[in-house]
Amino acid sequence: MPGIKKHITIPVFIPMAGCPHECVFCNQRYITGKFVLPTVQEVHRRMQDYLQTIKSSETTVEAAYFGGSFTALPLAQQEAYLSILQPFLASGQINGIRLSTRPDYINRHILQMLRHYGVRTIELGIQSFDNQVLQLSGRGHTADDNVSASTMVRDMGFRLGMQMMLGLPGDTLGKSLFTAKNIIESGADETRIYPALVLRHTRLEVLWGQGRYVPLSLHEAIFWAGEVVKTFEQSEVRILRLGLHPSQDLIDGNYLLAGPFHVAFGLLVHSALWGRVLASIPGNRDASLQLEVNPREVNAAAGYRGENKKCLMTRFRKVEFRSNYQLTGRNYIAHYN
């Protein structure tokens, strides 16, 4: 819509160098052995290459260090990665820096340094607010660490992101909802929601092979995620992503052994939520149905591969979806002819 700036993130992948922990779901140690950390020169070239493709002045650009615990890196390396971005900040080519890290690698000294270098958003990989889940997952931090880190991040003026995982060892739907509520209460601005997957070269692979861990089915993960999404929708927390980014290694099955991975996981979740809403519409085989929804919701309302529309077609002679910018969320207006 007019007046809303487009947001572009330039990602830089930082393998898990410096992280002393080996979470049950993480194969970053194996990946790190195959991929070296980017040099500052490579980061600089990546910024230049991306920025050459961005033409519009109506765009907010953010550089982001993803894939690892940034603040677990040696301090000199952190400063080198941040220093290389300063000319882009000074020229206005990028508007801020985002990074992800662990809640137990945050303190006020580090935060002061990050603020000095123009970091605006810090994403904490908290994964859960349940101490049993954190312990069984080998996270090496507690729910209290989540609270302490999020409080410091907020108090020092950063935007706060918090990442959570569904279906970790010991997890239940109730515990995942508890985590979502605590993310809200922590004052997070945004969140990412990932279902746990069994990847090669992880401790979870061993537990799964021994029958001591059973990942969520795709159906279960969609339902759990839907309940978590509804919880966040009652707050101001923005959901940035549902499901892991569909990298080629996941798609090809090079690392994935089991678990609820789908290239369109987010759409599946929103489609399922719309399906529940539309199921309440009384059918009339002699009538056609026109449904007005927000244009951003059209695909989800129709359903993944049109499943919701197909379901409605069993109850109506004809079904059409129309855009209405005045509507929000999963609100709709139905017309019958």
Buried (B, 14 or more C-beta within 10 A) or exposed (E): EEEEEEEBBBBBBBBBBBBEBBBBBBBBBBBBEEEEBBEBEEBBEBBEEBBEEBEEEEEEBBBBBBBBBBBBBEEEBBBBBBEBBEEBBEEEBBBBBBBBBBBBBBEEEBBEBBBEBBBBBBBBBBBBBBBBBBBBBBBBBBBEBBBBBBBBBBEBEBBBBBBBBBBBBBBEBEBBBBBBBBBBEBBBBBBBBBBBBBBBBBBBBEBBEEEEBEBBEBEBBBBBBBBBBBBBEEBEBEBBBBBBEEEEEBEEEEBBBBBBBBEBBBBBBBBBBBBEBBEEBEEEEEEEBBBBBBBBBBBBBBBBEBBBBEBBBEBBEEBBBEEBEEBEEBEBEEEEE
